[in-house]
Amino acid sequence: MASLSRANGVPSDQPQGAYYTVDIAQSGLLAGTGDNFGGGVSPKTQGDFGTKATSLVLSQRSNRAQIRYKKMLELLQTRTNVRIINLVTTGDANGSTQITDLNFGLVFENDDYVPNIGTDIASSAYTTKVLWIKDKIGEAMNGTFTENCSVYDPTVSGGAVQGTRNEAITAGPAHGTPSTIVSAITVAEVAGFRSNVDAETPAGIDHATAE
């Protein structure tokens, strides 16, 4: 009889996936422009706004949000591929305003590879996959990263806006207290979602045995 390998996550159609929802409440995060800490975490660039940032420091703050978002995706994909869906930002009405809330869904290609044990950025031990996801997001928001970015500069020189230029931007922790960052992140599994449950497996396939 034919079989699928659940242990190694390589069934003939696709491995066992899982869907999680994420909410990052950012109104309590740092929002300054004279340091490396403001901006929160957001995928939006200045090109996404009809009204761009009115100063260079405001534009640089939005770049810090993008860096954290990029690092978040990198950390979430350390064990298995993941896809972002249903992404919604709140509070960022234009390029000068900082995001206040970020919501999205995470679809993991192989949920078996998502760890369920570790210690978060606030030094609290955890034993669930939901908290591992929360911790990876926290690491992106609590770390310090420097990236070369395309920065929109609204400064007028010679009668013209300077426009986009390349610049090294450093994004530090989004808040000085790790536990505040942890509290801002909410992750929940959508329990009814399974991309490869028994009902979706072709007839004649056994999950545990191979002959």
N, CA, C and O of each residue as an XYZ file, in Angstrom:
844
protein
N       0.839     -1.191      0.000
C       0.000      0.000      0.000
C       0.878      1.247      0.000
O       1.909      1.279      0.672
N       0.480      2.262     -0.742
C       1.227      3.515     -0.781
C       1.099      4.248      0.540
O       0.162      4.008      1.302
N       2.046      5.151      0.814
C       2.005      5.884      2.083
C       2.610      7.267      1.929
O       3.308      7.563      0.959
N       2.319      8.113      2.925
C       2.891      9.453      3.007
C       3.763      9.532      4.252
O       3.435      8.942      5.281
N       4.868     10.254      4.163
C       5.766     10.402      5.309
C       5.373     11.630      6.109
O       5.737     12.748      5.746
N       4.650     11.441      7.171
C       4.313     12.563      8.047
C       5.547     13.006      8.837
O       5.723     14.198      9.092
N       6.391     12.067      9.220
C       7.547     12.406     10.051
C       8.484     13.373      9.345
O       9.016     14.294      9.965
N       8.688     13.161      8.037
C       9.608     14.010      7.296
C       8.914     15.094      6.496
O       9.575     15.873      5.809
N       7.600     15.159      6.572
C       6.867     16.249      5.954
C       6.957     16.302      4.446
O       7.045     17.391      3.879
N       6.938     15.137      3.763
C       7.052     15.143      2.309
C       5.971     14.289      1.654
O       6.304     13.398      0.872
N       4.695     14.523      1.939
C       3.642     13.797      1.249
C       3.622     14.179     -0.221
O       4.250     15.160     -0.620
N       2.898     13.399     -1.035
C       2.951     13.578     -2.475
C       2.354     14.893     -2.943
O       2.783     15.429     -3.965
N       1.360     15.438     -2.211
C       0.763     16.707     -2.661
C       1.385     17.906     -1.946
O       1.940     18.786     -2.604
N       1.306     17.963     -0.631
C       1.941     19.035      0.121
C       2.023     18.643      1.583
O       1.218     17.835      2.045
N       2.978     19.197      2.327
C       3.120     18.858      3.745
C       2.005     19.496      4.575
O       1.198     20.283      4.080
N       1.994     19.129      5.838
C       0.965     19.629      6.736
C       1.216     21.084      7.064
O       2.208     21.415      7.713
N       0.321     21.963      6.618
C       0.468     23.385      6.871
C      -0.327     23.820      8.086
O      -1.041     23.026      8.700
N      -0.190     25.101      8.423
C      -0.955     25.662      9.540
C      -1.093     27.160      9.328
O      -0.259     27.790      8.679
N      -2.166     27.724      9.888
C      -2.488     29.127      9.695
C      -2.579     29.804     11.054
O      -3.281     29.331     11.948
N      -1.863     30.914     11.201
C      -1.873     31.692     12.438
C      -2.198     33.157     12.125
O      -1.773     33.689     11.099
N      -2.942     33.790     13.002
C      -3.205     35.218     12.865
C      -2.294     35.990     13.820
O      -1.973     35.526     14.914
N      -1.887     37.184     13.375
C      -0.968     38.010     14.154
C      -1.518     39.426     14.257
O      -1.999     39.989     13.274
N      -1.442     39.989     15.444
C      -1.809     41.387     15.677
C      -0.672     42.034     16.458
O      -0.333     41.588     17.555
N      -0.082     43.090     15.890
C       0.969     43.837     16.587
C       0.428     45.219     16.894
O       0.338     46.066     16.004
N       0.062     45.457     18.163
C      -0.450     46.756     18.609
C       0.740     47.679     18.861
O       1.589     47.380     19.700
N       0.805     48.800     18.141
C       2.033     49.591     18.146
C       1.893     51.000     18.718
O       2.846     51.778     18.680
N       0.737     51.331     19.239
C       0.560     52.677     19.776
C       1.456     52.934     20.987
O       1.752     54.087     21.300
N       1.890     51.873     21.670
C       2.749     52.033     22.840
C       4.236     51.944     22.539
O       5.059     52.018     23.451
N       4.588     51.785     21.267
C       6.000     51.685     20.899
C       6.616     53.071     20.736
O       5.904     54.072     20.659
N       7.942     53.118     20.685
C       8.639     54.391     20.538
C       8.363     54.998     19.170
O       8.227     54.287     18.174
N       8.281     56.333     19.138
C       7.917     57.010     17.896
C       8.834     58.196     17.584
O       8.506     59.021     16.731
N       9.973     58.287     18.265
C      10.869     59.418     18.050
C      11.532     59.396     16.683
O      11.587     58.359     16.023
N      12.037     60.559     16.264
C      12.737     60.676     14.982
C      14.213     61.028     15.160
O      14.976     61.008     14.195
N      14.618     61.351     16.396
C      16.002     61.757     16.618
C      16.897     60.631     17.069
O      18.001     60.874     17.555
N      16.437     59.388     16.915
C      17.220     58.227     17.333
C      16.906     57.070     16.384
O      16.315     57.278     15.324
N      17.301     55.852     16.765
C      17.113     54.679     15.907
C      15.949     53.795     16.338
O      15.845     52.657     15.879
N      15.069     54.291     17.210
C      14.098     53.424     17.856
C      12.666     53.577     17.354
O      11.875     52.648     17.511
N      12.308     54.692     16.766
C      10.942     54.909     16.322
C      10.605     54.128     15.060
O      11.473     53.516     14.439
N       9.342     54.161     14.697
C       8.908     53.550     13.437
C       8.022     52.341     13.569
O       7.201     52.081     12.690
N       8.169     51.577     14.669
C       7.403     50.343     14.792
C       7.843     49.318     13.765
O       9.023     49.235     13.424
N       6.892     48.539     13.271
C       7.184     47.524     12.250
C       6.082     47.584     11.190
O       4.896     47.490     11.505
N       6.496     47.743      9.926
C       5.524     47.919      8.851
C       6.149     47.547      7.510
O       7.350     47.734      7.314
N       5.343     47.021      6.584
C       5.861     46.711      5.252
C       5.830     47.909      4.304
O       6.404     47.843      3.218
N       5.178     48.991      4.689
C       4.942     50.097      3.757
C       6.191     50.938      3.503
O       6.965     51.228      4.415
N       6.364     51.322      2.237
C       7.411     52.257      1.842
C       6.771     53.608      1.546
O       5.546     53.724      1.506
N       7.597     54.622      1.340
C       7.052     55.934      1.012
C       6.274     55.901     -0.303
O       5.374     56.715     -0.511
N       6.610     54.977     -1.180
C       5.896     54.841     -2.440
C       4.463     54.368     -2.276
O       3.669     54.471     -3.211
N       4.115     53.844     -1.092
C       2.752     53.380     -0.836
C       1.806     54.508     -0.443
O       0.593     54.309     -0.382
N       2.356     55.689     -0.178
C       1.533     56.786      0.313
C       1.318     57.845     -0.763
O       2.232     58.195     -1.509
N       0.078     58.345     -0.824
C      -0.199     59.448     -1.731
C       0.501     60.720     -1.293
O       0.936     61.523     -2.119
N       0.606     60.895      0.037
C       1.336     62.019      0.611
C       2.556     61.470      1.338
O       2.426     60.797      2.361
N       3.722     61.753      0.815
C       4.954     61.203      1.382
C       5.403     61.985      2.620
O       4.812     63.008      2.967
N       6.438     61.500      3.269
C       6.973     62.143      4.465
C       7.393     63.579      4.160
O       7.924     63.871      3.088
N       7.147     64.458      5.110
C       7.441     65.879      4.907
C       8.838     66.273      5.373
O       9.257     67.416      5.191
N       9.558     65.328      5.973
C      10.940     65.610      6.390
C      11.774     64.345      6.239
O      11.239     63.238      6.191
N      13.069     64.521      6.167
C      13.970     63.375      6.006
C      13.913     62.449      7.215
O      13.916     61.228      7.058
N      13.860     63.020      8.428
C      13.863     62.159      9.620
C      12.585     61.322      9.718
O      12.618     60.194     10.209
N      11.466     61.870      9.254
C      10.230     61.087      9.237
C      10.314     59.953      8.220
O       9.817     58.853      8.459
N      10.941     60.230      7.095
C      11.125     59.200      6.080
C      12.056     58.105      6.586
O      11.811     56.920      6.359
N      13.122     58.502      7.269
C      14.064     57.521      7.827
C      13.384     56.663      8.891
O      13.691     55.478      9.022
N      12.469     57.251      9.646
C      11.725     56.474     10.647
C      10.913     55.366      9.979
O      10.846     54.248     10.490
N      10.299     55.678      8.839
C       9.529     54.649      8.141
C      10.436     53.549      7.600
O      10.016     52.396      7.509
N      11.670     53.885      7.240
C      12.625     52.864      6.804
C      12.946     51.890      7.935
O      13.147     50.700      7.693
N      12.993     52.389      9.157
C      13.248     51.514     10.306
C      12.114     50.507     10.475
O      12.347     49.350     10.827
N      10.894     50.954     10.221
C       9.750     50.040     10.289
C       9.878     48.940      9.245
O       9.568     47.781      9.519
N      10.333     49.299      8.048
C      10.512     48.320      6.973
C      11.608     47.318      7.302
O      11.475     46.129      7.010
N      12.699     47.798      7.912
C      13.796     46.896      8.290
C      13.296     45.844      9.277
O      13.596     44.659      9.133
N      12.540     46.277     10.270
C      12.016     45.326     11.268
C      11.067     44.314     10.615
O      11.077     43.133     10.961
N      10.255     44.782      9.679
C       9.344     43.877      8.975
C      10.134     42.831      8.183
O       9.803     41.646      8.208
N      11.172     43.276      7.484
C      12.013     42.357      6.715
C      12.677     41.331      7.624
O      12.711     40.144      7.301
N      13.209     41.784      8.764
C      13.861     40.870      9.696
C      12.859     39.896     10.298
O      13.184     38.736     10.549
N      11.643     40.371     10.528
C      10.596     39.491     11.044
C      10.349     38.330     10.086
O      10.258     37.180     10.516
N      10.242     38.620      8.796
C      10.022     37.568      7.808
C      11.199     36.600      7.758
O      11.010     35.388      7.656
N      12.402     37.135      7.831
C      13.584     36.263      7.814
C      13.576     35.305      8.999
O      13.859     34.117      8.839
N      13.257     35.808     10.177
C      13.264     34.971     11.374
C      12.138     33.938     11.354
O      12.324     32.811     11.812
N      10.983     34.312     10.833
C       9.858     33.379     10.781
C      10.105     32.243      9.797
O       9.487     31.185      9.910
N      11.000     32.446      8.834
C      11.260     31.431      7.814
C      12.528     30.627      8.078
O      13.039     29.970      7.172
N      13.040     30.669      9.303
C      14.262     29.918      9.604
C      14.049     28.414      9.613
O      15.010     27.664      9.443
N      12.807     27.942      9.806
C      12.541     26.505      9.903
C      11.734     25.960      8.727
O      11.887     24.795      8.363
N      10.881     26.785      8.133
C      10.043     26.336      7.021
C       9.529     27.556      6.272
O       9.527     28.662      6.812
N       9.099     27.362      5.048
C       8.561     28.477      4.268
C       7.269     28.987      4.898
O       6.490     28.219      5.463
N       7.056     30.298      4.788
C       5.849     30.905      5.337
C       5.337     31.956      4.360
O       6.115     32.618      3.672
N       4.022     32.097      4.312
C       3.395     33.059      3.410
C       2.556     34.039      4.221
O       1.829     33.640      5.130
N       2.661     35.335      3.885
C       1.869     36.373      4.540
C       0.573     36.585      3.761
O       0.596     36.726      2.538
N      -0.551     36.608      4.466
C      -1.843     36.880      3.821
C      -2.634     37.879      4.671
O      -2.319     38.105      5.839
N      -3.660     38.468      4.067
C      -4.611     39.336      4.782
C      -3.916     40.414      5.600
O      -4.252     40.627      6.765
N      -2.953     41.090      5.000
C      -2.183     42.095      5.721
C      -2.919     43.436      5.725
O      -3.332     43.937      4.679
N      -3.075     44.002      6.918
C      -3.766     45.276      7.075
C      -2.977     46.169      8.033
O      -2.595     45.734      9.120
N      -2.735     47.421      7.626
C      -2.090     48.392      8.507
C      -3.118     49.423      8.967
O      -4.093     49.701      8.269
N      -2.883     49.986     10.158
C      -3.789     50.981     10.731
C      -2.981     52.158     11.262
O      -1.902     51.973     11.825
N      -3.503     53.366     11.084
C      -2.904     54.550     11.689
C      -1.910     55.290     10.830
O      -1.571     56.437     11.121
N      -1.430     54.647      9.763
C      -0.418     55.276      8.910
C      -1.117     55.950      7.724
O      -1.098     55.440      6.604
N      -1.725     57.091      7.991
C      -2.517     57.771      6.975
C      -1.672     58.349      5.850
O      -2.147     58.503      4.725
N      -0.417     58.669      6.156
C       0.494     59.215      5.146
C       1.926     58.870      5.535
O       2.157     58.221      6.555
N       2.879     59.302      4.730
C       4.265     58.932      4.956
C       4.912     59.544      6.173
O       6.021     59.163      6.546
N       4.225     60.500      6.805
C       4.767     61.146      8.005
C       4.247     60.526      9.300
O       4.775     60.816     10.373
N       3.228     59.684      9.217
C       2.615     59.118     10.420
C       3.118     57.701     10.674
O       3.398     56.948      9.741
N       3.229     57.354     11.949
C       3.698     56.021     12.317
C       2.526     55.072     12.479
O       1.483     55.448     13.014
N       2.693     53.864     12.025
C       1.681     52.821     12.135
C       1.307     52.599     13.597
O       2.160     52.669     14.482
N       0.016     52.328     13.846
C      -0.439     52.036     15.201
C      -0.849     50.578     15.387
O      -0.933     50.095     16.516
N      -1.106     49.870     14.276
C      -1.493     48.463     14.397
C      -1.213     47.738     13.087
O      -1.445     48.277     12.005
N      -0.713     46.513     13.197
C      -0.430     45.682     12.032
C      -1.069     44.325     12.235
O      -0.813     43.662     13.240
N      -1.906     43.900     11.281
C      -2.565     42.593     11.342
C      -2.250     41.806     10.073
O      -2.237     42.364      8.976
N      -1.998     40.515     10.228
C      -1.759     39.666      9.069
C      -1.908     38.210      9.454
O      -1.965     37.865     10.635
N      -1.971     37.356      8.437
C      -2.005     35.927      8.655
C      -0.701     35.288      8.212
O      -0.056     35.760      7.276
N      -0.315     34.213      8.887
C       0.875     33.443      8.537
C       0.447     32.028      8.159
O      -0.181     31.331      8.955
N       0.788     31.607      6.945
C       0.527     30.236      6.522
C       1.866     29.521      6.404
O       2.646     29.798      5.492
N       2.129     28.604      7.322
C       3.379     27.846      7.309
C       3.226     26.636      6.393
O       2.224     25.924      6.449
N       4.219     26.417      5.562
C       4.185     25.307      4.614
C       4.207     23.972      5.339
O       3.495     23.045      4.953
N       5.018     23.865      6.385
C       5.121     22.612      7.132
C       5.144     22.919      8.615
O       6.179     23.292      9.168
N       4.009     22.763      9.247
C       3.871     23.107     10.658
C       4.701     22.199     11.560
O       5.038     22.576     12.682
N       5.031     21.000     11.071
C       5.836     20.084     11.878
C       7.226     20.645     12.170
O       7.863     20.240     13.143
N       7.702     21.574     11.338
C       9.031     22.131     11.517
C       9.050     23.373     12.408
O      10.121     23.902     12.705
N       7.890     23.839     12.831
C       7.826     25.012     13.704
C       8.095     24.561     15.143
O       7.358     23.725     15.666
N       9.137     25.098     15.796
C       9.469     24.661     17.165
C       8.385     25.046     18.169
O       7.546     25.907     17.905
N       8.425     24.391     19.313
C       7.453     24.691     20.363
C       8.122     24.879     21.718
O       7.489     24.700     22.758
N       9.406     25.242     21.706
C      10.118     25.425     22.967
C      11.196     26.486     22.790
O      11.796     26.600     21.721
N      11.435     27.250     23.830
C      12.464     28.276     23.776
C      12.302     29.272     24.909
O      11.522     29.062     25.838
N      13.061     30.374     24.814
C      12.998     31.457     25.794
C      12.862     32.766     25.040
O      13.645     33.037     24.129
N      11.883     33.584     25.404
C      11.605     34.791     24.630
C      12.521     35.949     25.011
O      13.401     35.805     25.861
N      12.306     37.094     24.376
C      13.189     38.255     24.578
C      13.070     38.839     25.981
O      13.932     39.611     26.402
N      12.008     38.479     26.713
C      11.839     38.933     28.089
C      12.292     37.869     29.086
O      12.001     37.954     30.279
N      13.017     36.852     28.571
C      13.599     35.770     29.385
C      12.562     34.826     29.978
O      12.811     34.185     30.999
N      11.397     34.739     29.336
C      10.365     33.804     29.784
C      10.390     32.560     28.905
O      10.404     32.665     27.679
N      10.397     31.378     29.528
C      10.388     30.124     28.782
C       8.996     29.874     28.209
O       7.990     30.261     28.804
N       8.951     29.220     27.042
C       7.670     28.884     26.430
C       7.724     27.474     25.865
O       8.795     26.923     25.615
N       6.519     26.895     25.667
C       6.438     25.505     25.198
C       5.345     25.323     24.144
O       4.763     24.243     24.042
N       5.060     26.358     23.364
C       4.054     26.244     22.306
C       4.570     26.885     21.019
O       5.451     27.744     21.051
N       4.018     26.460     19.902
C       4.383     27.027     18.612
C       3.916     28.475     18.484
O       4.595     29.308     17.885
N       2.758     28.757     19.052
C       2.243     30.127     19.032
C       3.246     31.081     19.672
O       3.486     32.170     19.151
N       3.827     30.683     20.790
C       4.780     31.551     21.481
C       6.123     31.610     20.768
O       6.833     32.610     20.877
N       6.489     30.544     20.032
C       7.708     30.625     19.209
C       7.526     31.678     18.124
O       8.426     32.483     17.885
N       6.377     31.681     17.469
C       6.094     32.682     16.448
C       6.144     34.084     17.055
O       6.746     34.997     16.490
N       5.512     34.234     18.194
C       5.507     35.515     18.889
C       6.934     35.963     19.224
O       7.261     37.146     19.130
N       7.768     35.014     19.612
C       9.151     35.342     19.971
C       9.966     35.783     18.762
O      10.776     36.704     18.868
N       9.763     35.134     17.601
C      10.503     35.540     16.397
C      10.133     36.970     15.995
O      10.995     37.743     15.577
N       8.859     37.315     16.121
C       8.437     38.686     15.847
C       9.079     39.632     16.859
O       9.543     40.717     16.508
N       9.096     39.204     18.115
C       9.723     40.010     19.161
C      11.203     40.240     18.924
O      11.711     41.330     19.187
N      11.899     39.231     18.432
C      13.327     39.383     18.145
C      13.568     40.454     17.086
O      14.511     41.239     17.187
N      12.711     40.479     16.075
C      12.853     41.491     15.025
C      12.597     42.885     15.567
O      13.198     43.851     15.097
N      11.714     43.004     16.547
C      11.374     44.307     17.104
C      12.313     44.731     18.223
O      12.347     45.904     18.597
N      13.074     43.783     18.759
C      13.950     44.079     19.897
C      15.426     44.145     19.507
O      16.259     44.576     20.303
N      15.751     43.721     18.294
C      17.145     43.694     17.871
C      17.614     45.018     17.288
O      16.857     45.985     17.203
N      18.886     45.038     16.888
C      19.471     46.201     16.220
C      20.045     45.742     14.885
O      20.896     44.853     14.836
N      19.570     46.360     13.798
C      19.946     45.952     12.452
C      20.268     47.190     11.614
O      19.624     48.231     11.746
N      21.264     47.058     10.761
C      21.617     48.141      9.841
C      21.510     47.632      8.416
O      22.078     46.595      8.073
N      20.784     48.361      7.591
C      20.566     47.968      6.197
C      20.775     49.181      5.285
O      20.538     50.322      5.682
N      21.216     48.913      4.072
C      21.217     49.948      3.041
C      19.813     50.048      2.462
O      19.282     49.069      1.937
N      19.214     51.223      2.556
C      17.820     51.412      2.173
C      17.668     52.495      1.110
O      18.518     53.374      0.964
N      16.572     52.408      0.380
C      16.178     53.491     -0.510
C      15.355     54.468      0.324
O      14.228     54.166      0.717
N      15.924     55.632      0.588
C      15.329     56.613      1.487
C      14.799     57.799      0.685
O      15.518     58.398     -0.114
N      13.528     58.125      0.914
C      12.941     59.299      0.262
C      13.340     60.552      1.028
O      13.092     60.654      2.229
N      13.958     61.506      0.337
C      14.394     62.760      0.945
C      13.573     63.908      0.367
O      13.756     64.277     -0.794
N      12.657     64.485      1.177
C      11.821     65.563      0.674
C      12.485     66.937      0.703
O      11.875     67.944      0.341
N      13.745     66.962      1.140
C      14.450     68.243      1.216
C      14.522     68.907     -0.158
O      14.842     68.267     -1.159
N      14.221     70.195     -0.182
C      14.285     70.956     -1.436
C      15.645     71.629     -1.555
O      16.069     72.357     -0.657
N      16.317     71.383     -2.659
C      17.617     71.997     -2.933
C      17.656     72.418     -4.392
O      17.355     71.626     -5.285
N      18.022     73.654     -4.624
C      18.052     74.145     -5.997
C      16.689     74.175     -6.639
O      16.558     74.076     -7.859
N      15.655     74.317     -5.793
C      14.300     74.390     -6.301
C      13.657     73.051     -6.595
O      12.559     73.008     -7.150
N      14.315     71.950     -6.236
C      13.777     70.621     -6.533
C      13.902     69.703     -5.315
O      14.853     69.810     -4.541
N      12.924     68.794     -5.155
C      12.978     67.787     -4.096
C      14.111     66.805     -4.389
O      14.287     66.378     -5.530
N      14.870     66.454     -3.372
C      16.016     65.559     -3.561
C      15.597     64.170     -4.042
O      16.295     63.549     -4.843
N      14.452     63.686     -3.550
C      13.954     62.384     -4.001
C      14.623     61.218     -3.304
O      15.146     61.363     -2.199
N      14.606     60.055     -3.953
C      15.100     58.819     -3.347
C      16.613     58.694     -3.487
O      17.195     59.008     -4.525
N      17.236     58.217     -2.391
C      18.679     57.996     -2.397
C      18.993     56.776     -1.540
O      18.165     56.353     -0.733
N      20.166     56.219     -1.709
C      20.600     55.086     -0.898
C      21.263     55.598      0.380
O      22.062     56.535      0.356
N      20.912     54.960      1.491
C      21.457     55.381      2.784
C      21.449     54.208      3.747
O      20.516     53.405      3.733
N      22.474     54.096      4.585
C      22.524     53.066      5.620
C      21.651     53.512      6.789
O      21.879     54.569      7.376
N      20.655     52.702      7.121
C      19.719     53.008      8.210
C      19.850     51.943      9.295
O      19.898     50.747      9.005
N      19.906     52.390     10.540
C      19.948     51.476     11.683
C      18.609     51.494     12.407
O      18.098     52.559     12.753
N      18.052     50.329     12.632
C      16.811     50.180     13.401
C      17.157     49.478     14.710
O      17.574     48.320     14.714
N      16.981     50.188     15.817
C      17.201     49.602     17.134
C      15.907     49.047     17.700
O      14.915     48.956     16.977
N      15.886     48.672     18.983
C      14.673     48.142     19.595
C      13.505     49.114     19.497
O      13.671     50.319     19.687
N      12.320     48.582     19.197
C      11.131     49.425     19.057
C      10.612     49.919     20.404
O       9.756     50.802     20.466
N      11.140     49.340     21.481
C      10.829     49.811     22.836
C      11.977     49.405     23.740
O      12.640     48.399     23.489
N      12.216     50.184     24.795
C      13.332     49.893     25.692
C      13.086     48.755     26.654
O      14.021     48.270     27.292
N      11.827     48.315     26.773
C      11.475     47.233     27.690
C      10.989     46.024     26.891
O       9.917     46.081     26.289
N      11.758     44.928     26.875
C      11.357     43.764     26.078
C       9.956     43.244     26.388
O       9.244     42.813     25.481
N       9.555     43.279     27.649
C       8.229     42.764     28.005
C       7.113     43.598     27.380
O       6.026     43.081     27.119
N       7.373     44.882     27.139
C       6.375     45.723     26.465
C       6.206     45.285     25.016
O       5.093     45.269     24.490
N       7.312     44.931     24.380
C       7.254     44.424     23.006
C       6.474     43.107     22.974
O       5.613     42.914     22.115
N       6.773     42.215     23.898
C       6.074     40.924     23.954
C       4.576     41.131     24.134
O       3.773     40.460     23.486
N       4.196     42.058     25.013
C       2.780     42.303     25.285
C       2.052     42.894     24.086
O       0.833     42.763     23.969
N       2.795     43.542     23.197
C       2.176     44.170     22.025
C       1.812     43.162     20.938
O       1.070     43.494     20.014
N       2.324     41.940     21.037
C       2.158     40.937     19.982
C       1.143     39.884     20.408
O       1.259     39.297     21.484
N       0.149     39.652     19.558
C      -0.836     38.604     19.813
C      -0.839     37.632     18.640
O      -0.997     38.041     17.490
N      -0.665     36.355     18.927
C      -0.658     35.312     17.900
C      -1.682     34.245     18.281
O      -1.766     33.841     19.441
N      -2.455     33.794     17.303
C      -3.442     32.742     17.557
C      -3.480     31.785     16.375
O      -3.403     32.215     15.224
N      -3.599     30.498     16.649
C      -3.730     29.517     15.573
C      -5.187     29.407     15.135
O      -6.099     29.392     15.961
N      -5.385     29.331     13.837
C      -6.709     29.045     13.282
C      -6.812     27.523     13.225
O      -6.354     26.898     12.269
N      -7.408     26.940     14.244
C      -7.336     25.492     14.458
C      -7.983     24.689     13.346
O      -7.578     23.552     13.105
N      -8.968     25.235     12.666
C      -9.657     24.488     11.624
C      -8.896     24.389     10.327
O      -9.312     23.671      9.419
N      -7.765     25.111     10.219
C      -6.994     25.115      8.975
C      -5.963     24.005      9.007
O      -5.115     23.953      9.898
N      -6.042     23.121      8.029
C      -5.028     22.088      7.842
C      -4.977     21.806      6.346
O      -5.976     21.392      5.758
N      -3.831     22.026      5.733
C      -3.749     21.910      4.276
C      -3.676     20.472      3.786
O      -3.796     20.220      2.587
N      -3.481     19.526      4.702
C      -3.353     18.140      4.259
C      -3.877     17.198      5.334
O      -3.126     16.406      5.903
N      -5.161     17.294      5.600
C      -5.780     16.411      6.582
C      -6.207     15.116      5.903
O      -6.162     15.008      4.678
N      -6.614     14.157      6.683
C      -6.984     12.846      6.144
C      -8.051     12.951      5.063
O      -8.001     12.233      4.064
N      -9.022     13.848      5.263
C     -10.122     13.960      4.309
C      -9.655     14.460      2.942
O     -10.341     14.273      1.937
N      -8.476     15.099      2.913
C      -7.965     15.639      1.663
C      -6.898     14.756      1.032
O      -6.347     15.092     -0.016
N      -6.607     13.626      1.673
C      -5.582     12.724      1.172
C      -6.218     11.705      0.227
O      -7.278     11.166      0.544
N      -5.603     11.425     -0.927
C      -6.174     10.474     -1.880
C      -6.426      9.115     -1.245
O      -5.692      8.695     -0.350
N      -7.468      8.427     -1.712
C      -7.807      7.099     -1.195
C      -6.639      6.139     -1.408
O      -5.930      6.219     -2.411
N      -6.451      5.235     -0.452
C      -5.400      4.246     -0.576
C      -4.064      4.686     -0.031
O      -3.076      3.961     -0.143
N      -4.019      5.891      0.572
C      -2.776      6.411      1.143
C      -2.830      6.290      2.650
O      -3.766      6.772      3.288
N      -1.837      5.654      3.209
C      -1.727      5.533      4.654
C      -0.645      6.482      5.144
O       0.407      6.592      4.514
N      -0.886      7.183      6.278
C       0.041      8.189      6.755
C       1.244      7.618      7.501
O       2.279      8.277      7.599
N       1.121      6.431      8.014
C       2.156      5.965      8.927
C       2.996      4.826      8.397
O       4.119      4.637      8.864
N       2.493      4.047      7.426
C       3.201      2.858      7.000
C       3.571      2.920      5.548
O       2.956      3.651      4.772
N       4.564      2.164      5.177
C       4.969      2.065      3.763
C       5.200      0.609      3.437
O       5.847     -0.110      4.198
N       4.672      0.172      2.307
C       4.869     -1.236      1.900
C       5.365     -1.273      0.475
O       5.597     -2.352     -0.070
